[in-house]
Amino acid sequence: MASSRHPVSGRAVALVQKQRLQTFAFSVRWSDGSDTFVRRSWDEFRRLQKTLKDTFPVEAGLLRRSDRILPKFPGQAGKGHAGQAFPCRSSGKPRCTAATPLR
């Protein structure tokens, strides 16, 4: 039988740089009150965004832009809205050596 546990909230915790791999860390609160720490790469988020758009075309705004509820996804790792870099990136080179809190 499937569990009724589901995510209730999540928040960005850190941007982690290990050699050339950049991962984003999140704290996830579950319906049963437990907390989980999750790390995912930029490519994993990109694949998730594509799957969501393919699965939910109306919510992705593919039929009408006004129906869009899925957030837009920036096109390049380490870039925020309007091309702003994350705090630990400068001149296109990663500068994080350990977990750096996101703002």
N, C-alpha and C positions, 0 to 999 in steps of 0.2 A: 504494500500500500504506500502511496506517495505521502511524503511528509507535508504538513501544512505550514512548515516554517518558510518564511519569505523575508527578503530584505525590507527594512523599514526606512533606513536612512544610510547615507554614506558621506564621507568627507575626505578630501584630499589631505594627505599627511606629509608626503615627501616626494621628492624627485631623486632617484638613486642612480648614480653613475658608477658602473663597474667596467673598467676598460672601455670598450666601445659600445656596450649595451646600456641603454638608458631605460629605466623602468619607473613607473609612476605608482606610488603606494597610497592605498586608501584604507580607511577604517570603516567597516560595515557593521551596522547594528541590525540584528535579526529580530523577528517577531517574538521569539522566545526570550529576549533580553540579553542574549550573548553577543559578544563583539568578535569580529574576525579581521585580521590584517591581510589585505590582498595586494599583490603587485602584478602589474601587467605592462607589457611593452607597447610602444607606439603602434607597431604593426598589428598587435592584437586588438587595440581600440579601432584601428582603421577597418579591420575585417568585421568587427562587431557593427560598426556604422553601416557598412555595405549590406550586411545581413538584415539589419533593421530596415533599411531603405527598401530592400527587395521584398521583405515580408509585409511591411506596412507602407505601401505607396501613398495612401491618402495622408497619413500622419507625417510622411516625409515631404509633403507638399509637391509631389510629382504631378498631380492632377491640377491642383490650384494652390498657389503660393500661400494664400490666406489660411489654408487648412493645416499648414506645417506646424507640428508641435515637437518634432525631433530637432534637437539643436544642430546647427551647422557645425561641421567638423573642419578645423583648420587643415590646410593641405600639407604642412611640413612639420616634422617632429621638432619639439622645442619652441614652437611659435604659438603665441596666444592670439587673441583677437587683434585685428588690424596689423598683423605682422610683428607685434611686440614679443620680444624674447622672454622666456622665463628668467627669473632672477639669477640663476646660476649659469647662464649662457652669455657669452660675449664674443663678438666677432665670429660667430658661427662655430666656435670651438667649445666643447663641454668643459666646465670648470668645476663640476661637483666631484668630490672624492668620497663623500659619505652622504648620508641622508641629509637633504636640505629641505626645510619646511617650505611648502608652497604658501603663497599669500592669497 
